[in-house]
Amino acid sequence: MVTLYEKSNGISRRELLKRSGTAGALLVISGSAVICPQAAWALEAKALKPETMATLIKLARDIYPHDQLADRFYAIAVKGQDDRAGKDEAHKRLIEDGIADLDKRAGAGGYRGLGWEDDRVAILRDIETTPFFQAVRGDLVVSLYNQKELWPIFGYEGESYSKGGYIERGFDDLEWL
C-alpha cells in the first residue's frame, strides 16, 4: 500500500501537486461569465469570450505565480483586457488570436488543459516576444500589483507621504531582504 507521502510511479504526491497547479480552484464557463463556485466569485465577459477570460486568468497566474493569491485577484487583473477589447477592435483581435495561438500550441486540451505548469511556461517562453504576450504581461504588472487588498500579503504598506515618509517609519526594517 502506498501512503500519501510515498512515491508512486516515480513521482511523489507533493511533486504531483506542485506540477499540476492545484492551488487554483476550478473555473466554470457559463454563458458570458467565468465562475468559481468554490470561492464564490464570478467575472462577466462583455467583449472577449468567457473561454478567453478563463485562459487569461490561467495565463496571468503562470506569468506572475503567487500560490498565496486566489484566482479572483487574477480575474480582477485581467478584467481590464475585456474592458479595453470592448473599446478597441484591434486589441480584441490581438487577445483572441493570442489565446487561440496558445491553445493551438498546447494541443488537444488547450492551454488551460495542460496540467503541468512547466509545459505552460515552456509555451510562454516561446511567445514572450510577441505583441500579445507583451500586452498582457505589461498590463498585468500594474493591474495585479496595484490591488490594495494584496499589498499586505506582499508586505507593502502603500505610499508613505501621507504617513510621514519612509525615513521615520522604518524604511530599513524589511525582514525579507
Secondary structure, DSSP 8 states (H G I E B T S, - for coil): ---TTS-BTTB-HHHHHHHHTTTS---EEETTEEEETTTTEEEE-SSS-HHHHHHHHHHHHHHS--TTS-HHHHHHHHHHHHHHHHH-HHHHHHHHHHHHHHHHHH-TTHHHH---HHHHHHHHHHHTTSHHHHHHHHHHHHHTTT-GGGHHHHT----SGGGT-SGGGTTT--S--
